[in-house]
Amino acid sequence: MDSIEKITTEELKKKLESGDKLELVDVREDEEVEQGMIPGARHIRMGTIPDNLDKFDKDTEYIFICRSGRRSENVCYYMKDQGYNVRNMVGGMLEWEGETE
């Protein structure tokens, strides 16, 4: 398997603080995102990603987020196979120290 591009929680926090426009997709379950999401992230549950491919653009880079970084990594492999430009937030929300909403 090709390796997936990664971004750490710290790198992502810095990018957001400096005003970068990023496409964040949180793939956790409903009850998990109720505990807080990174501001600006879209919530699309992992199991519903294949049904939502029309919401993604192949010219855009997407950063996928889950609790620990495992599920989002699996989503990244799937999306990359479909031809999308993706990056996995390693460490997931467990390591996120920035704002949540």
Biopython code that builds the backbone (N, CA, C, O; Angstrom):
import numpy as np
from Bio.PDB.StructureBuilder import StructureBuilder

atoms = [
    (1, "MET", "N", (0.838, -1.202, 0.000)),
    (1, "MET", "CA", (0.000, 0.000, 0.000)),
    (1, "MET", "C", (0.874, 1.253, 0.000)),
    (1, "MET", "O", (1.902, 1.312, 0.674)),
    (2, "ASP", "N", (0.452, 2.231, -0.753)),
    (2, "ASP", "CA", (1.142, 3.524, -0.684)),
    (2, "ASP", "C", (0.904, 4.109, 0.701)),
    (2, "ASP", "O", (-0.133, 3.877, 1.323)),
    (3, "SER", "N", (1.872, 4.861, 1.164)),
    (3, "SER", "CA", (1.634, 5.476, 2.456)),
    (3, "SER", "C", (0.735, 6.700, 2.270)),
    (3, "SER", "O", (0.678, 7.314, 1.205)),
    (4, "ILE", "N", (0.053, 7.012, 3.337)),
    (4, "ILE", "CA", (-0.886, 8.137, 3.334)),
    (4, "ILE", "C", (-0.167, 9.365, 3.887)),
    (4, "ILE", "O", (0.587, 9.269, 4.856)),
    (5, "GLU", "N", (-0.403, 10.505, 3.271)),
    (5, "GLU", "CA", (0.135, 11.766, 3.804)),
    (5, "GLU", "C", (-0.461, 11.989, 5.192)),
    (5, "GLU", "O", (-1.636, 11.703, 5.425)),
    (6, "LYS", "N", (0.347, 12.495, 6.099)),
    (6, "LYS", "CA", (-0.121, 12.714, 7.465)),
    (6, "LYS", "C", (0.027, 14.182, 7.847)),
    (6, "LYS", "O", (0.790, 14.941, 7.250)),
    (7, "ILE", "N", (-0.739, 14.540, 8.866)),
    (7, "ILE", "CA", (-0.562, 15.839, 9.501)),
    (7, "ILE", "C", (-0.737, 15.599, 10.995)),
    (7, "ILE", "O", (-1.636, 14.862, 11.400)),
    (8, "THR", "N", (0.105, 16.208, 11.814)),
    (8, "THR", "CA", (-0.061, 16.038, 13.257)),
    (8, "THR", "C", (-1.106, 17.021, 13.765)),
    (8, "THR", "O", (-1.453, 17.986, 13.084)),
    (9, "THR", "N", (-1.598, 16.764, 14.964)),
    (9, "THR", "CA", (-2.593, 17.669, 15.558)),
    (9, "THR", "C", (-1.978, 19.060, 15.744)),
    (9, "THR", "O", (-2.650, 20.076, 15.568)),
    (10, "GLU", "N", (-0.698, 19.087, 16.101)),
    (10, "GLU", "CA", (-0.016, 20.369, 16.322)),
    (10, "GLU", "C", (0.128, 21.158, 15.009)),
    (10, "GLU", "O", (-0.093, 22.368, 14.974)),
    (11, "GLU", "N", (0.500, 20.451, 13.934)),
    (11, "GLU", "CA", (0.623, 21.124, 12.622)),
    (11, "GLU", "C", (-0.727, 21.669, 12.169)),
    (11, "GLU", "O", (-0.819, 22.781, 11.649)),
    (12, "LEU", "N", (-1.762, 20.877, 12.371)),
    (12, "LEU", "CA", (-3.099, 21.302, 11.953)),
    (12, "LEU", "C", (-3.540, 22.523, 12.759)),
    (12, "LEU", "O", (-4.083, 23.479, 12.204)),
    (13, "LYS", "N", (-3.304, 22.484, 14.055)),
    (13, "LYS", "CA", (-3.672, 23.618, 14.912)),
    (13, "LYS", "C", (-2.973, 24.893, 14.434)),
    (13, "LYS", "O", (-3.596, 25.952, 14.366)),
    (14, "LYS", "N", (-1.681, 24.797, 14.102)),
    (14, "LYS", "CA", (-0.941, 25.966, 13.625)),
    (14, "LYS", "C", (-1.516, 26.500, 12.319)),
    (14, "LYS", "O", (-1.665, 27.710, 12.147)),
    (15, "LYS", "N", (-1.837, 25.594, 11.402)),
    (15, "LYS", "CA", (-2.399, 26.015, 10.113)),
    (15, "LYS", "C", (-3.721, 26.749, 10.321)),
    (15, "LYS", "O", (-3.960, 27.796, 9.720)),
    (16, "LEU", "N", (-4.577, 26.189, 11.179)),
    (16, "LEU", "CA", (-5.876, 26.823, 11.424)),
    (16, "LEU", "C", (-5.693, 28.182, 12.088)),
    (16, "LEU", "O", (-6.392, 29.140, 11.758)),
    (17, "GLU", "N", (-4.751, 28.263, 13.027)),
    (17, "GLU", "CA", (-4.510, 29.537, 13.720)),
    (17, "GLU", "C", (-3.967, 30.598, 12.776)),
    (17, "GLU", "O", (-4.189, 31.792, 12.974)),
    (18, "SER", "N", (-3.242, 30.145, 11.734)),
    (18, "SER", "CA", (-2.703, 31.137, 10.798)),
    (18, "SER", "C", (-3.695, 31.435, 9.670)),
    (18, "SER", "O", (-3.377, 32.151, 8.720)),
    (19, "GLY", "N", (-4.901, 30.875, 9.791)),
    (19, "GLY", "CA", (-5.968, 31.234, 8.865)),
    (19, "GLY", "C", (-6.024, 30.423, 7.584)),
    (19, "GLY", "O", (-6.727, 30.804, 6.648)),
    (20, "ASP", "N", (-5.291, 29.298, 7.519)),
    (20, "ASP", "CA", (-5.360, 28.458, 6.319)),
    (20, "ASP", "C", (-6.773, 27.920, 6.146)),
    (20, "ASP", "O", (-7.430, 27.541, 7.116)),
    (21, "LYS", "N", (-7.231, 27.892, 4.896)),
    (21, "LYS", "CA", (-8.536, 27.316, 4.584)),
    (21, "LYS", "C", (-8.310, 25.830, 4.332)),
    (21, "LYS", "O", (-7.689, 25.445, 3.342)),
    (22, "LEU", "N", (-8.815, 25.013, 5.228)),
    (22, "LEU", "CA", (-8.611, 23.572, 5.116)),
    (22, "LEU", "C", (-9.954, 22.865, 5.065)),
    (22, "LEU", "O", (-10.939, 23.323, 5.643)),
    (23, "GLU", "N", (-9.974, 21.749, 4.366)),
    (23, "GLU", "CA", (-11.186, 20.925, 4.305)),
    (23, "GLU", "C", (-11.013, 19.784, 5.288)),
    (23, "GLU", "O", (-10.276, 18.832, 5.028)),
    (24, "LEU", "N", (-11.700, 19.883, 6.425)),
    (24, "LEU", "CA", (-11.604, 18.865, 7.463)),
    (24, "LEU", "C", (-12.861, 18.010, 7.458)),
    (24, "LEU", "O", (-13.977, 18.524, 7.378)),
    (25, "VAL", "N", (-12.667, 16.700, 7.546)),
    (25, "VAL", "CA", (-13.806, 15.777, 7.571)),
    (25, "VAL", "C", (-13.651, 14.857, 8.773)),
    (25, "VAL", "O", (-12.680, 14.108, 8.881)),
    (26, "ASP", "N", (-14.627, 14.928, 9.676)),
    (26, "ASP", "CA", (-14.627, 14.102, 10.887)),
    (26, "ASP", "C", (-15.473, 12.866, 10.598)),
    (26, "ASP", "O", (-16.655, 12.985, 10.274)),
    (27, "VAL", "N", (-14.873, 11.677, 10.714)),
    (27, "VAL", "CA", (-15.574, 10.447, 10.324)),
    (27, "VAL", "C", (-16.080, 9.647, 11.527)),
    (27, "VAL", "O", (-16.471, 8.487, 11.390)),
    (28, "ARG", "N", (-16.069, 10.276, 12.705)),
    (28, "ARG", "CA", (-16.532, 9.564, 13.902)),
    (28, "ARG", "C", (-18.050, 9.395, 13.904)),
    (28, "ARG", "O", (-18.756, 9.951, 13.063)),
    (29, "GLU", "N", (-18.532, 8.614, 14.869)),
    (29, "GLU", "CA", (-19.973, 8.399, 15.023)),
    (29, "GLU", "C", (-20.627, 9.627, 15.663)),
    (29, "GLU", "O", (-19.951, 10.479, 16.239)),
    (30, "ASP", "N", (-21.964, 9.697, 15.548)),
    (30, "ASP", "CA", (-22.712, 10.858, 16.037)),
    (30, "ASP", "C", (-22.425, 11.168, 17.500)),
    (30, "ASP", "O", (-22.184, 12.318, 17.865)),
    (31, "GLU", "N", (-22.453, 10.121, 18.342)),
    (31, "GLU", "CA", (-22.283, 10.366, 19.783)),
    (31, "GLU", "C", (-20.859, 10.832, 20.105)),
    (31, "GLU", "O", (-20.639, 11.492, 21.121)),
    (32, "GLU", "N", (-19.896, 10.492, 19.248)),
    (32, "GLU", "CA", (-18.523, 10.953, 19.475)),
    (32, "GLU", "C", (-18.378, 12.442, 19.147)),
    (32, "GLU", "O", (-17.739, 13.187, 19.890)),
    (33, "VAL", "N", (-18.977, 12.867, 18.029)),
    (33, "VAL", "CA", (-18.808, 14.274, 17.645)),
    (33, "VAL", "C", (-19.577, 15.212, 18.563)),
    (33, "VAL", "O", (-19.287, 16.407, 18.614)),
    (34, "GLU", "N", (-20.562, 14.677, 19.294)),
    (34, "GLU", "CA", (-21.280, 15.511, 20.260)),
    (34, "GLU", "C", (-20.337, 16.027, 21.336)),
    (34, "GLU", "O", (-20.616, 17.050, 21.962)),
    (35, "GLN", "N", (-19.219, 15.329, 21.561)),
    (35, "GLN", "CA", (-18.258, 15.749, 22.581)),
    (35, "GLN", "C", (-17.333, 16.845, 22.054)),
    (35, "GLN", "O", (-16.459, 17.325, 22.776)),
    (36, "GLY", "N", (-17.523, 17.234, 20.811)),
    (36, "GLY", "CA", (-16.760, 18.347, 20.264)),
    (36, "GLY", "C", (-16.030, 17.987, 18.985)),
    (36, "GLY", "O", (-15.423, 16.922, 18.866)),
    (37, "MET", "N", (-16.106, 18.902, 18.033)),
    (37, "MET", "CA", (-15.414, 18.758, 16.758)),
    (37, "MET", "C", (-14.499, 19.949, 16.564)),
    (37, "MET", "O", (-14.692, 21.003, 17.170)),
    (38, "ILE", "N", (-13.502, 19.772, 15.715)),
    (38, "ILE", "CA", (-12.639, 20.896, 15.363)),
    (38, "ILE", "C", (-13.496, 21.904, 14.583)),
    (38, "ILE", "O", (-14.182, 21.517, 13.638)),
    (39, "PRO", "N", (-13.467, 23.189, 14.962)),
    (39, "PRO", "CA", (-14.297, 24.182, 14.262)),
    (39, "PRO", "C", (-14.064, 24.136, 12.753)),
    (39, "PRO", "O", (-12.925, 24.115, 12.285)),
    (40, "GLY", "N", (-15.164, 24.122, 12.005)),
    (40, "GLY", "CA", (-15.062, 24.118, 10.548)),
    (40, "GLY", "C", (-15.054, 22.734, 9.932)),
    (40, "GLY", "O", (-15.162, 22.597, 8.713)),
    (41, "ALA", "N", (-14.927, 21.694, 10.765)),
    (41, "ALA", "CA", (-14.934, 20.329, 10.210)),
    (41, "ALA", "C", (-16.343, 19.939, 9.795)),
    (41, "ALA", "O", (-17.335, 20.364, 10.388)),
    (42, "ARG", "N", (-16.396, 19.106, 8.745)),
    (42, "ARG", "CA", (-17.681, 18.536, 8.329)),
    (42, "ARG", "C", (-17.771, 17.148, 8.931)),
    (42, "ARG", "O", (-16.769, 16.438, 9.016)),
    (43, "HIS", "N", (-18.958, 16.761, 9.345)),
    (43, "HIS", "CA", (-19.142, 15.424, 9.915)),
    (43, "HIS", "C", (-19.760, 14.500, 8.868)),
    (43, "HIS", "O", (-20.907, 14.681, 8.461)),
    (44, "ILE", "N", (-18.981, 13.510, 8.443)),
    (44, "ILE", "CA", (-19.504, 12.473, 7.542)),
    (44, "ILE", "C", (-19.034, 11.145, 8.130)),
    (44, "ILE", "O", (-17.851, 10.817, 8.051)),
    (45, "ARG", "N", (-19.947, 10.384, 8.715)),
    (45, "ARG", "CA", (-19.559, 9.135, 9.377)),
    (45, "ARG", "C", (-18.823, 8.193, 8.426)),
    (45, "ARG", "O", (-19.130, 8.119, 7.236)),
    (46, "MET", "N", (-17.853, 7.483, 8.976)),
    (46, "MET", "CA", (-17.025, 6.583, 8.178)),
    (46, "MET", "C", (-17.870, 5.676, 7.286)),
    (46, "MET", "O", (-17.571, 5.515, 6.103)),
    (47, "GLY", "N", (-18.918, 5.088, 7.850)),
    (47, "GLY", "CA", (-19.736, 4.142, 7.094)),
    (47, "GLY", "C", (-20.511, 4.760, 5.951)),
    (47, "GLY", "O", (-20.991, 4.050, 5.068)),
    (48, "THR", "N", (-20.640, 6.101, 5.960)),
    (48, "THR", "CA", (-21.441, 6.753, 4.920)),
    (48, "THR", "C", (-20.567, 7.446, 3.869)),
    (48, "THR", "O", (-21.082, 8.056, 2.932)),
    (49, "ILE", "N", (-19.235, 7.349, 4.030)),
    (49, "ILE", "CA", (-18.338, 8.012, 3.064)),
    (49, "ILE", "C", (-18.618, 7.572, 1.615)),
    (49, "ILE", "O", (-18.717, 8.429, 0.737)),
    (50, "PRO", "N", (-18.748, 6.255, 1.338)),
    (50, "PRO", "CA", (-18.973, 5.859, -0.073)),
    (50, "PRO", "C", (-20.223, 6.492, -0.680)),
    (50, "PRO", "O", (-20.260, 6.763, -1.880)),
    (51, "ASP", "N", (-21.257, 6.729, 0.148)),
    (51, "ASP", "CA", (-22.496, 7.336, -0.351)),
    (51, "ASP", "C", (-22.369, 8.841, -0.536)),
    (51, "ASP", "O", (-23.243, 9.477, -1.126)),
    (52, "ASN", "N", (-21.280, 9.409, -0.031)),
    (52, "ASN", "CA", (-21.130, 10.871, -0.044)),
    (52, "ASN", "C", (-19.987, 11.351, -0.935)),
    (52, "ASN", "O", (-19.534, 12.488, -0.801)),
    (53, "LEU", "N", (-19.520, 10.499, -1.839)),
    (53, "LEU", "CA", (-18.378, 10.894, -2.670)),
    (53, "LEU", "C", (-18.672, 12.123, -3.516)),
    (53, "LEU", "O", (-17.755, 12.847, -3.905)),
    (54, "ASP", "N", (-19.951, 12.362, -3.804)),
    (54, "ASP", "CA", (-20.313, 13.544, -4.601)),
    (54, "ASP", "C", (-20.072, 14.842, -3.833)),
    (54, "ASP", "O", (-20.123, 15.922, -4.422)),
    (55, "LYS", "N", (-19.812, 14.754, -2.533)),
    (55, "LYS", "CA", (-19.529, 15.955, -1.745)),
    (55, "LYS", "C", (-18.046, 16.307, -1.757)),
    (55, "LYS", "O", (-17.634, 17.306, -1.167)),
    (56, "PHE", "N", (-17.250, 15.487, -2.427)),
    (56, "PHE", "CA", (-15.803, 15.705, -2.470)),
    (56, "PHE", "C", (-15.365, 16.100, -3.872)),
    (56, "PHE", "O", (-15.984, 15.718, -4.866)),
    (57, "ASP", "N", (-14.295, 16.865, -3.931)),
    (57, "ASP", "CA", (-13.761, 17.379, -5.187)),
    (57, "ASP", "C", (-12.332, 16.864, -5.327)),
    (57, "ASP", "O", (-11.543, 16.966, -4.387)),
    (58, "LYS", "N", (-11.993, 16.313, -6.489)),
    (58, "LYS", "CA", (-10.666, 15.720, -6.649)),
    (58, "LYS", "C", (-9.535, 16.748, -6.691)),
    (58, "LYS", "O", (-8.363, 16.383, -6.599)),
    (59, "ASP", "N", (-9.878, 18.025, -6.830)),
    (59, "ASP", "CA", (-8.833, 19.058, -6.850)),
    (59, "ASP", "C", (-8.546, 19.623, -5.463)),
    (59, "ASP", "O", (-7.685, 20.491, -5.314)),
    (60, "THR", "N", (-9.250, 19.144, -4.463)),
    (60, "THR", "CA", (-9.132, 19.678, -3.108)),
    (60, "THR", "C", (-8.462, 18.650, -2.207)),
    (60, "THR", "O", (-8.684, 17.449, -2.358)),
    (61, "GLU", "N", (-7.638, 19.121, -1.266)),
    (61, "GLU", "CA", (-7.076, 18.185, -0.285)),
    (61, "GLU", "C", (-7.987, 18.140, 0.935)),
    (61, "GLU", "O", (-8.421, 19.174, 1.443)),
    (62, "TYR", "N", (-8.266, 16.939, 1.390)),
    (62, "TYR", "CA", (-9.110, 16.734, 2.571)),
    (62, "TYR", "C", (-8.283, 16.141, 3.696)),
    (62, "TYR", "O", (-7.440, 15.271, 3.476)),
    (63, "ILE", "N", (-8.534, 16.623, 4.899)),
    (63, "ILE", "CA", (-7.883, 16.075, 6.086)),
    (63, "ILE", "C", (-8.949, 15.310, 6.864)),
    (63, "ILE", "O", (-9.978, 15.865, 7.250)),
    (64, "PHE", "N", (-8.681, 14.029, 7.083)),
    (64, "PHE", "CA", (-9.652, 13.175, 7.772)),
    (64, "PHE", "C", (-9.274, 13.007, 9.238)),
    (64, "PHE", "O", (-8.102, 12.892, 9.597)),
    (65, "ILE", "N", (-10.316, 12.998, 10.070)),
    (65, "ILE", "CA", (-10.167, 13.026, 11.521)),
    (65, "ILE", "C", (-11.051, 11.947, 12.143)),
    (65, "ILE", "O", (-12.196, 11.755, 11.733)),
    (66, "CYS", "N", (-10.503, 11.241, 13.145)),
    (66, "CYS", "CA", (-11.344, 10.366, 13.962)),
    (66, "CYS", "C", (-10.849, 10.455, 15.400)),
    (66, "CYS", "O", (-10.176, 11.420, 15.762)),
    (67, "ARG", "N", (-11.173, 9.459, 16.223)),
    (67, "ARG", "CA", (-10.806, 9.542, 17.636)),
    (67, "ARG", "C", (-9.309, 9.362, 17.833)),
    (67, "ARG", "O", (-8.672, 10.130, 18.553)),
    (68, "SER", "N", (-8.744, 8.334, 17.183)),
    (68, "SER", "CA", (-7.324, 8.017, 17.412)),
    (68, "SER", "C", (-6.456, 8.114, 16.163)),
    (68, "SER", "O", (-5.229, 8.098, 16.259)),
    (69, "GLY", "N", (-7.087, 8.215, 14.986)),
    (69, "GLY", "CA", (-6.331, 8.258, 13.739)),
    (69, "GLY", "C", (-6.361, 6.956, 12.951)),
    (69, "GLY", "O", (-5.849, 6.898, 11.833)),
    (70, "ARG", "N", (-6.963, 5.898, 13.525)),
    (70, "ARG", "CA", (-7.029, 4.611, 12.823)),
    (70, "ARG", "C", (-8.140, 4.588, 11.779)),
    (70, "ARG", "O", (-7.895, 4.255, 10.619)),
    (71, "ARG", "N", (-9.349, 4.936, 12.182)),
    (71, "ARG", "CA", (-10.462, 4.916, 11.219)),
    (71, "ARG", "C", (-10.218, 5.905, 10.095)),
    (71, "ARG", "O", (-10.469, 5.610, 8.927)),
    (72, "SER", "N", (-9.720, 7.098, 10.464)),
    (72, "SER", "CA", (-9.487, 8.109, 9.430)),
    (72, "SER", "C", (-8.403, 7.633, 8.461)),
    (72, "SER", "O", (-8.439, 7.963, 7.276)),
    (73, "GLU", "N", (-7.436, 6.854, 8.967)),
    (73, "GLU", "CA", (-6.415, 6.315, 8.072)),
    (73, "GLU", "C", (-7.049, 5.345, 7.067)),
    (73, "GLU", "O", (-6.709, 5.359, 5.884)),
    (74, "ASN", "N", (-7.966, 4.509, 7.543)),
    (74, "ASN", "CA", (-8.658, 3.589, 6.640)),
    (74, "ASN", "C", (-9.461, 4.345, 5.593)),
    (74, "ASN", "O", (-9.474, 3.969, 4.421)),
    (75, "VAL", "N", (-10.136, 5.419, 6.023)),
    (75, "VAL", "CA", (-10.891, 6.251, 5.087)),
    (75, "VAL", "C", (-9.939, 6.861, 4.056)),
    (75, "VAL", "O", (-10.261, 6.937, 2.871)),
    (76, "CYS", "N", (-8.771, 7.292, 4.519)),
    (76, "CYS", "CA", (-7.790, 7.883, 3.600)),
    (76, "CYS", "C", (-7.366, 6.894, 2.519)),
    (76, "CYS", "O", (-7.275, 7.261, 1.348)),
    (77, "TYR", "N", (-7.105, 5.640, 2.899)),
    (77, "TYR", "CA", (-6.737, 4.634, 1.888)),
    (77, "TYR", "C", (-7.863, 4.460, 0.872)),
    (77, "TYR", "O", (-7.620, 4.389, -0.333)),
    (78, "TYR", "N", (-9.095, 4.392, 1.370)),
    (78, "TYR", "CA", (-10.247, 4.239, 0.480)),
    (78, "TYR", "C", (-10.356, 5.431, -0.470)),
    (78, "TYR", "O", (-10.512, 5.259, -1.679)),
    (79, "MET", "N", (-10.271, 6.647, 0.092)),
    (79, "MET", "CA", (-10.428, 7.849, -0.728)),
    (79, "MET", "C", (-9.295, 7.980, -1.736)),
    (79, "MET", "O", (-9.512, 8.388, -2.877)),
    (80, "LYS", "N", (-8.079, 7.631, -1.305)),
    (80, "LYS", "CA", (-6.938, 7.708, -2.213)),
    (80, "LYS", "C", (-7.143, 6.757, -3.394)),
    (80, "LYS", "O", (-6.839, 7.098, -4.537)),
    (81, "ASP", "N", (-7.663, 5.557, -3.102)),
    (81, "ASP", "CA", (-7.970, 4.596, -4.170)),
    (81, "ASP", "C", (-8.988, 5.156, -5.156)),
    (81, "ASP", "O", (-8.969, 4.810, -6.337)),
    (82, "GLN", "N", (-9.879, 6.024, -4.668)),
    (82, "GLN", "CA", (-10.893, 6.630, -5.539)),
    (82, "GLN", "C", (-10.343, 7.841, -6.294)),
    (82, "GLN", "O", (-11.034, 8.438, -7.119)),
    (83, "GLY", "N", (-9.091, 8.192, -5.998)),
    (83, "GLY", "CA", (-8.470, 9.292, -6.731)),
    (83, "GLY", "C", (-8.504, 10.638, -6.030)),
    (83, "GLY", "O", (-8.254, 11.670, -6.654)),
    (84, "TYR", "N", (-8.812, 10.639, -4.730)),
    (84, "TYR", "CA", (-8.879, 11.900, -3.995)),
    (84, "TYR", "C", (-7.555, 12.207, -3.296)),
    (84, "TYR", "O", (-6.741, 11.322, -3.032)),
    (85, "ASN", "N", (-7.374, 13.491, -3.011)),
    (85, "ASN", "CA", (-6.162, 14.004, -2.387)),
    (85, "ASN", "C", (-6.433, 14.122, -0.884)),
    (85, "ASN", "O", (-7.188, 14.992, -0.449)),
    (86, "VAL", "N", (-5.809, 13.239, -0.095)),
    (86, "VAL", "CA", (-6.181, 13.125, 1.314)),
    (86, "VAL", "C", (-4.972, 13.157, 2.243)),
    (86, "VAL", "O", (-3.837, 12.916, 1.831)),
    (87, "ARG", "N", (-5.249, 13.459, 3.493)),
    (87, "ARG", "CA", (-4.231, 13.492, 4.537)),
    (87, "ARG", "C", (-4.909, 13.021, 5.823)),
    (87, "ARG", "O", (-6.073, 13.335, 6.070)),
    (88, "ASN", "N", (-4.182, 12.277, 6.627)),
    (88, "ASN", "CA", (-4.737, 11.756, 7.876)),
    (88, "ASN", "C", (-4.202, 12.552, 9.061)),
    (88, "ASN", "O", (-2.999, 12.796, 9.157)),
    (89, "MET", "N", (-5.097, 12.956, 9.964)),
    (89, "MET", "CA", (-4.649, 13.600, 11.196)),
    (89, "MET", "C", (-4.258, 12.506, 12.181)),
    (89, "MET", "O", (-5.116, 11.848, 12.770)),
    (90, "VAL", "N", (-2.949, 12.321, 12.353)),
    (90, "VAL", "CA", (-2.469, 11.260, 13.239)),
    (90, "VAL", "C", (-2.678, 11.659, 14.693)),
    (90, "VAL", "O", (-2.526, 12.825, 15.060)),
    (91, "GLY", "N", (-3.024, 10.685, 15.507)),
    (91, "GLY", "CA", (-3.285, 10.963, 16.921)),
    (91, "GLY", "C", (-4.746, 11.243, 17.210)),
    (91, "GLY", "O", (-5.220, 11.073, 18.334)),
    (92, "GLY", "N", (-5.460, 11.682, 16.163)),
    (92, "GLY", "CA", (-6.899, 11.890, 16.294)),
    (92, "GLY", "C", (-7.277, 12.904, 17.364)),
    (92, "GLY", "O", (-6.448, 13.672, 17.852)),
    (93, "MET", "N", (-8.568, 12.876, 17.713)),
    (93, "MET", "CA", (-9.089, 13.833, 18.686)),
    (93, "MET", "C", (-8.518, 13.579, 20.078)),
    (93, "MET", "O", (-8.549, 14.469, 20.929)),
    (94, "LEU", "N", (-7.998, 12.374, 20.321)),
    (94, "LEU", "CA", (-7.370, 12.090, 21.614)),
    (94, "LEU", "C", (-6.186, 13.027, 21.857)),
    (94, "LEU", "O", (-5.894, 13.391, 22.996)),
    (95, "GLU", "N", (-5.512, 13.412, 20.776)),
    (95, "GLU", "CA", (-4.330, 14.268, 20.919)),
    (95, "GLU", "C", (-4.603, 15.732, 20.573)),
    (95, "GLU", "O", (-3.714, 16.575, 20.694)),
    (96, "TRP", "N", (-5.826, 16.033, 20.143)),
    (96, "TRP", "CA", (-6.151, 17.404, 19.726)),
    (96, "TRP", "C", (-6.198, 18.306, 20.935)),
    (96, "TRP", "O", (-6.923, 18.031, 21.891)),
    (97, "GLU", "N", (-5.421, 19.397, 20.905)),
    (97, "GLU", "CA", (-5.421, 20.330, 22.027)),
    (97, "GLU", "C", (-5.983, 21.700, 21.651)),
    (97, "GLU", "O", (-6.009, 22.619, 22.469)),
    (98, "GLY", "N", (-6.429, 21.820, 20.406)),
    (98, "GLY", "CA", (-6.989, 23.094, 19.969)),
    (98, "GLY", "C", (-8.456, 23.220, 20.384)),
    (98, "GLY", "O", (-8.967, 22.448, 21.195)),
    (99, "GLU", "N", (-9.101, 24.208, 19.805)),
    (99, "GLU", "CA", (-10.514, 24.460, 20.129)),
    (99, "GLU", "C", (-11.382, 23.337, 19.582)),
    (99, "GLU", "O", (-11.040, 22.658, 18.614)),
    (100, "THR", "N", (-12.531, 23.171, 20.254)),
    (100, "THR", "CA", (-13.580, 22.318, 19.682)),
    (100, "THR", "C", (-14.888, 23.085, 19.801)),
    (100, "THR", "O", (-15.002, 24.035, 20.575)),
    (101, "GLU", "N", (-15.859, 22.660, 19.029)),
    (101, "GLU", "CA", (-17.167, 23.307, 19.134)),
    (101, "GLU", "C", (-18.255, 22.256, 19.112)),
    (101, "GLU", "O", (-19.437, 22.590, 19.190)),
]
sb = StructureBuilder()
sb.init_structure("model")
sb.init_model(0)
sb.init_chain("A")
sb.init_seg("    ")
for serial, (resi, resn, name, xyz) in enumerate(atoms, 1):
    if name == "N":
        sb.init_residue(resn, " ", resi, " ")
    sb.init_atom(name, np.array(xyz, "f"), 0.0, 1.0, " ", f" {name:<3s}", serial, name[0])
structure = sb.get_structure()
